[in-house]
Amino acid sequence: MILKQYYLGCLAHASYLLGDEASATATIVDPQRDIEQYVADAERFGLQIRHVFLTHFHADFIAGHLELRDRCGATIHLGSRAEAEYAFTPMADGDTLHFSGLRLEVLETPGHTIESISILVFDLEKSAAKPHAVLTGDTLFIGDVGRPDLRASLGWTADDLGAHLYDSLHDKLLTLPDDTLVYPAHGAGSLCGKQLSSDTVSSLGDQRRMNYALQPMSKEDFIRLVTTDQPDAPQYFTYDAILNTREHVTLDNNLEKVLKPIALDEVLRMGDAGAQLLDVRDAVEFARGHLAGSINIGLGGQYTTWAGTLLDRVKPIVITAEPGREQEAALRLGRIGFDHVKGYLHGGMAALAARQDLVWPTERVSAATVAAELVSADPPLVLDIRNPPRVGGQTHTRKSEYSTQPHAGAPRGSSSRTPHRCPLCRWLPIFDCDQHSATKRNYQSH
């Protein structure tokens, strides 16, 4: 038996190749949309990819099930309560795939979503009765459990799904032997839970002892625990969960269409028409100079999560990148279903060498300079866009970071602060537009 885990750090996403050497069969579980690594490893192991499972309709990325179906002829398997536009084999409690040295058995574990499943992995050379591992999807994480409040299962409330999650954990997963290895679909950094560990595998016994959500408590207390203090979820989560149920273009086919250079004049015209100009260079390089009107989301770190948070899902995207990194930028957007890239600025920033009027710097100032400005006669507005600090799975709002006092320059009679729905910022001042004017730079194509 072969069990290989793949971990994609920028999405904190784990996927799996399960191989049976005797039958030369590979099964892929929760694949990312770019499937080359699975295809290459299957070939290296002498296997053919014949099956692909989704443990649920993922909300934070687009899975590669259609890519594996089209490329390898793999059969798609989903939980029996799933509904999708494409053909799939529904898998209910106890349904199995049996190979010479490997058996996969499905447990229906609704909670994170209603169609969620977990997959028991039996290494038949060791034991046909005792599972070697369980792939838990987003039902059970290392250090946490799947949140039930995402809108991936439309028509179900967080309390309804929380009750299902409690039953799935206590009636299904926690009945397994303590030495069963737990392989989840996400780790630390994912927004599918609030206290995920950086470990990517554990034993069920360790989770039984150490996971805060698995400690003895009533169902009501559990529901209260898992439905409060969850991190804000980007709006693209619902979009991705629905797209994973639909027949859609595969990643390779889309990249063939979108990876094309666009001349500067055409980029300017598209920007004037409402296209999103996405600069994926490092923030330091962006600050030194960038095409006017651009948005900076650097390829370092959680590029895709921030892109899904900040970018519009309909307006076309034009990429500015260091030469040679355009394909990476478009591919990583494709991982979350943002296929509306129209191309990239031909030559990158070098295309602006003769148009310095279109190059803007972003001034970076020290804390001491800001402190001096704040006590001046005309203090600036300081907008803190950090997420609230989290300690032990709880959200803590510090007054020093998120002041509820009116900004010193706010007009008399205005509201001090107002809640804002953007996950990047918690509080924004209300200004009297008649008393405060703002200038907006613009550019014109030539």
C-alpha positions in Angstrom: 0.0 0.0 0.0 1.1 3.5 -0.8 -0.1 6.6 1.1 1.4 9.9 0.1 0.4 13.3 1.5 0.8 16.5 -0.5 0.8 19.8 1.3 0.1 23.1 -0.4 1.3 25.7 2.1 -0.3 28.8 0.6 -3.7 27.2 1.0 -2.8 25.0 4.0 -4.3 22.2 2.0 -3.5 18.5 2.2 -4.3 16.0 -0.6 -3.5 12.3 -0.9 -2.5 9.5 -3.2 -3.5 6.1 -2.2 -1.9 3.3 -4.2 -2.3 -0.4 -4.5 0.7 -1.8 -6.2 -0.8 -5.3 -6.9 -3.6 -3.9 -9.0 -1.6 -0.8 -10.2 -4.4 1.4 -9.1 -4.1 4.9 -7.6 -6.9 6.9 -5.9 -6.5 10.6 -5.3 -8.3 12.3 -2.4 -9.1 16.0 -2.3 -6.8 17.0 -5.2 -5.7 20.5 -5.9 -6.6 21.8 -9.3 -3.1 21.6 -10.8 -2.7 17.8 -11.0 0.8 17.3 -12.4 2.3 16.0 -9.2 -0.3 13.2 -8.9 0.1 12.2 -12.5 3.9 12.2 -12.2 4.0 10.2 -9.0 1.4 7.7 -10.2 3.7 7.1 -13.2 6.7 6.8 -11.0 5.0 4.2 -8.8 3.7 2.3 -11.8 0.0 3.1 -11.1 -2.9 4.4 -13.1 -5.2 7.0 -11.5 -8.6 5.4 -11.7 -10.5 7.0 -8.8 -10.8 10.5 -7.3 -12.7 11.4 -4.1 -13.8 14.7 -2.7 -14.5 14.5 1.0 -16.9 17.4 0.5 -17.4 20.5 -1.7 -14.4 22.6 -0.7 -15.0 26.3 -0.1 -11.4 27.5 -0.1 -10.1 26.0 -3.4 -11.3 24.4 -6.6 -10.5 20.7 -6.6 -8.9 18.9 -9.5 -11.5 16.1 -9.8 -12.6 17.3 -13.3 -9.0 17.5 -14.4 -8.3 13.9 -13.2 -11.4 12.7 -14.9 -10.5 14.3 -18.2 -6.8 13.5 -18.1 -6.8 10.1 -16.6 -10.3 8.8 -17.0 -10.8 8.7 -13.2 -14.2 8.0 -11.7 -15.4 10.8 -9.3 -16.7 9.7 -5.9 -18.7 12.0 -3.6 -20.8 11.5 -0.5 -24.3 10.1 -1.0 -25.9 13.4 -0.1 -23.9 15.4 -2.7 -25.6 17.0 -5.7 -23.5 17.9 -8.7 -23.8 18.7 -12.4 -21.3 16.1 -13.5 -21.5 12.3 -13.2 -20.2 10.8 -10.0 -20.5 7.6 -7.9 -22.3 8.4 -4.6 -20.7 6.8 -1.6 -22.8 6.0 1.5 -21.8 4.6 4.9 -20.0 1.3 4.5 -19.4 1.6 0.8 -16.0 0.3 -0.2 -13.4 0.2 -2.9 -11.5 -3.1 -2.6 -8.1 -3.8 -4.1 -5.6 -6.6 -3.7 -3.7 -4.9 -0.9 -5.9 -2.0 0.0 -9.4 -1.3 1.0 -11.1 2.1 1.3 -14.3 2.3 3.3 -16.5 5.4 3.5 -17.9 6.9 6.7 -20.6 9.6 6.2 -19.5 12.4 8.5 -21.8 15.4 7.9 -21.1 18.6 9.9 -18.7 20.8 8.2 -21.0 20.3 5.2 -23.9 18.0 4.8 -22.3 15.8 2.2 -19.0 15.3 4.1 -17.4 11.9 4.2 -14.3 10.4 5.8 -12.4 7.5 4.3 -11.0 4.6 6.3 -7.8 3.2 4.8 -7.0 -0.5 5.4 -3.6 -1.9 4.7 -4.6 -5.5 4.0 -1.1 -6.8 4.4 -1.3 -5.7 8.1 -5.0 -6.1 9.0 -8.3 -6.4 7.2 -10.2 -5.5 10.4 -8.2 -2.6 11.8 -7.9 0.7 9.8 -4.4 2.0 9.3 -5.6 5.6 8.8 -8.6 7.7 8.3 -8.8 10.7 5.9 -11.1 13.1 7.6 -11.4 15.9 5.1 -12.7 18.9 7.0 -14.6 17.0 9.7 -11.6 16.5 12.0 -8.4 18.5 11.9 -5.2 18.2 14.0 -6.1 20.3 17.0 -9.6 21.4 15.8 -12.8 20.3 14.0 -14.4 21.7 10.9 -16.4 24.8 11.3 -20.2 24.3 10.6 -21.0 28.0 9.8 -19.7 28.3 6.3 -22.5 28.7 3.7 -21.2 25.8 1.6 -24.3 23.8 2.5 -27.1 26.2 1.6 -30.3 25.6 3.5 -28.6 24.4 6.6 -28.0 26.5 9.7 -24.7 26.5 11.7 -26.6 24.9 14.6 -28.0 22.1 12.4 -24.6 21.3 11.0 -23.0 21.6 14.4 -25.3 19.0 15.7 -24.4 16.7 12.8 -20.8 17.3 13.4 -21.1 16.3 17.1 -22.7 13.0 16.1 -20.2 12.4 13.3 -17.3 12.8 15.7 -18.7 10.8 18.6 -20.7 8.1 16.8 -18.2 7.5 13.9 -14.6 8.8 14.3 -14.1 8.6 18.0 -15.1 4.9 17.9 -12.0 4.1 15.9 -8.8 2.7 17.6 -6.5 5.2 19.2 -3.6 4.2 16.9 -5.5 5.1 13.8 -3.6 7.8 11.9 -5.6 11.0 11.2 -5.0 12.7 7.9 -7.0 15.9 7.5 -7.5 18.1 4.4 -6.2 21.3 6.0 -3.7 22.6 8.5 -2.6 25.8 10.3 -3.5 28.9 8.3 -6.7 27.5 6.9 -9.9 29.5 7.6 -11.9 26.2 7.7 -11.3 26.2 11.5 -10.0 28.4 14.3 -7.2 26.4 16.0 -5.6 24.1 13.4 -2.2 22.7 14.2 0.8 23.0 12.0 1.1 19.2 12.3 -0.3 17.4 9.2 -0.9 14.0 10.8 -1.6 12.7 14.2 -3.1 9.6 16.0 -6.7 9.5 17.0 -5.6 8.8 20.6 -3.6 12.0 20.7 -6.5 14.0 19.3 -8.9 12.4 21.8 -6.6 13.7 24.6 -5.5 17.1 23.2 -8.1 18.4 20.7 -10.2 21.0 22.6 -13.3 20.2 20.6 -13.1 16.5 21.5 -13.2 16.9 25.2 -16.3 15.7 27.1 -19.2 18.1 26.8 -22.8 18.1 25.9 -24.0 18.5 22.3 -25.3 22.0 23.2 -22.0 23.1 24.6 -20.2 21.7 21.6 -22.4 23.6 19.2 -21.9 26.8 21.1 -18.1 26.2 21.1 -17.7 25.5 17.3 -20.1 28.3 16.1 -18.4 31.1 18.0 -15.2 33.0 17.4 -14.6 31.6 14.0 -12.3 33.6 11.7 -13.9 35.7 9.0 -14.3 33.7 5.8 -13.6 35.4 2.4 -16.6 35.9 0.2 -15.2 33.7 -2.4 -15.7 30.6 -0.2 -19.4 30.3 -1.2 -18.4 30.9 -4.8 -15.9 28.1 -4.7 -18.1 25.6 -2.9 -20.8 26.0 -5.6 -18.3 25.9 -8.4 -17.0 22.6 -7.1 -20.5 21.2 -7.8 -20.5 22.3 -11.4 -19.1 21.3 -14.7 -16.5 23.9 -15.5 -13.5 24.5 -17.6 -10.3 22.7 -16.6 -7.3 24.6 -15.4 -5.0 23.7 -18.3 -7.6 24.7 -20.9 -8.2 28.0 -19.1 -4.5 28.8 -18.7 -4.0 28.3 -22.5 -6.5 31.1 -23.1 -5.4 33.6 -20.4 -1.6 33.4 -20.5 -1.1 36.0 -23.2 1.0 39.3 -23.2 -0.9 42.5 -23.4 0.6 45.8 -24.6 0.7 48.7 -22.3 -1.8 50.8 -24.3 -4.3 48.0 -24.2 -3.8 47.4 -20.4 -4.5 51.1 -19.9 -7.6 50.9 -22.0 -8.8 47.8 -20.0 -8.0 49.6 -16.7 -10.1 52.6 -17.8 -13.0 50.1 -18.6 -12.9 48.6 -15.1 -10.4 45.8 -15.3 -8.5 44.9 -12.1 -4.8 45.6 -12.4 -3.1 43.1 -10.2 0.6 43.6 -9.3 2.0 40.4 -7.8 5.5 41.6 -7.1 6.9 42.0 -3.6 5.5 44.9 -1.6 8.9 46.6 -1.5 9.2 46.6 -5.3 5.6 47.8 -5.6 6.3 50.7 -3.2 9.3 51.8 -5.4 7.0 52.2 -8.3 3.9 50.6 -9.9 1.4 51.1 -12.7 -1.1 53.7 -11.5 -4.3 52.1 -10.2 -2.8 48.7 -9.5 -3.6 46.5 -6.5 -0.7 44.8 -4.9 -1.0 41.2 -3.7 2.4 39.6 -3.7 3.1 36.0 -4.6 4.8 35.4 -1.3 2.6 34.1 1.5 -1.2 33.5 1.2 -1.5 35.1 -2.2 -4.6 33.1 -3.2 -6.5 33.7 0.0 -5.9 37.5 -0.2 -6.7 37.5 -3.9 -10.0 35.8 -3.2 -10.7 38.3 -0.4 -9.9 41.5 -2.3 -10.6 40.9 -6.0 -13.9 41.0 -7.7 -15.0 37.6 -9.1 -16.4 39.1 -12.3 -14.2 42.0 -13.4 -11.3 41.0 -15.7 -7.9 40.7 -14.2 -4.6 41.9 -15.8 -1.4 40.8 -14.1 1.8 42.7 -13.6 4.7 40.4 -12.6 8.4 39.9 -12.7 9.1 38.3 -16.1 8.8 34.6 -15.9 6.3 34.6 -13.0 3.1 35.4 -14.9 2.2 31.7 -15.3 2.5 31.1 -11.5 0.3 34.1 -10.8 -2.4 32.9 -13.1 -2.2 29.3 -12.0 -2.5 30.2 -8.3 -5.6 32.3 -9.1 -7.0 29.3 -11.0 -6.6 27.2 -7.8 -9.5 29.2 -6.3 -11.5 29.4 -9.5 -10.5 33.0 -10.5 -10.3 32.1 -14.2 -11.1 35.6 -15.4 -7.5 36.6 -16.0 -7.2 38.3 -19.4 -3.5 38.3 -19.7 -0.4 40.1 -18.3 1.4 43.4 -19.0 4.0 42.6 -21.7 7.5 43.2 -20.3 6.3 43.9 -16.8 7.4 47.2 -15.3 10.0 47.6 -18.1 7.0 48.5 -20.4 6.7 51.7 -18.4 10.3 52.9 -19.0 9.1 55.6 -21.4 5.9 56.4 -19.4 7.1 57.5 -16.0 4.0 59.6 -15.6 2.1 56.3 -15.1 4.6 55.0 -12.4 3.6 55.8 -8.8 5.6 55.2 -5.7 4.0 54.3 -2.4 5.6 56.3 0.4 6.6 54.2 3.4 7.0 56.1 6.7 8.4 55.1 10.1 6.3 54.9 13.3 8.1 57.9 14.7 7.0 60.0 11.7 3.4 58.9 12.0 3.5 59.7 15.7 4.6 63.2 15.0 2.0 63.6 12.3 -0.8 62.5 14.7 -0.1 65.4 17.1 0.0 68.0 14.3 -2.7 70.5 13.5 -4.0 68.4 10.6 -3.5 64.8 11.7 -3.9 62.0 9.2 -6.3 59.1 9.5 -4.4 55.9 10.5 -6.3 52.8 9.2 -5.3 49.6 10.8 -6.1 46.7 8.5 -4.7 43.9 10.6 -7.0 41.0 11.6 -7.9 41.0 15.3 -5.3 39.1 17.4 -6.3 35.6 18.3 -5.2 33.8 21.4 -6.3 30.2 22.1 -9.0 30.3 19.4 -10.5 33.4 20.8 -10.7 36.8 19.2 -9.3 39.7 21.3 -9.8 43.3 20.3 -7.3 45.6 21.9 -8.3 49.3 22.2 -4.7 50.3 21.3 -5.2 48.5 17.9 -8.9 49.1 17.3 -9.8 52.4 18.9 -13.5 53.2 19.3 -12.7 56.9 19.8 -13.4 59.4 17.0 -10.5 60.2 14.8 -9.1 63.6 15.8 -9.9 65.0 12.4 -13.5 63.8 12.2 -16.1 66.5 11.8 -18.2 67.5 14.8 -21.4 65.5 15.1 -20.2 62.5 13.1 -20.5 58.9 14.3 -17.2 57.7 16.0 -17.0 54.3 14.4 -19.1 52.0 12.4 -18.8 48.2 11.9 -17.5 47.2 8.5 -18.0 43.9 6.8 -14.6 43.7 5.2 -12.5 41.0 6.9 -9.4 43.2 6.6 -10.7 46.0 8.8 -13.0 46.1 11.8 -13.7 49.8 12.2 -13.9 52.7 9.8 -14.7 56.4 10.6 -17.7 58.1 9.1 -16.8 61.4 7.6 -19.0 64.3 6.5 -18.3 64.4 2.8 -19.3 68.0 2.6 -16.5 69.0 5.0 -13.8 66.6 3.9 -12.7 66.5 0.3 -10.5 63.9 -1.3 -8.6 63.8 -4.5 -8.4 60.8 -6.6 -5.6 60.2 -9.0 -6.5 58.7 -12.3 -4.7 57.8 -15.5 -5.7 57.9 -19.1 -4.6 55.6 -21.9 -2.8 57.2 -24.7 
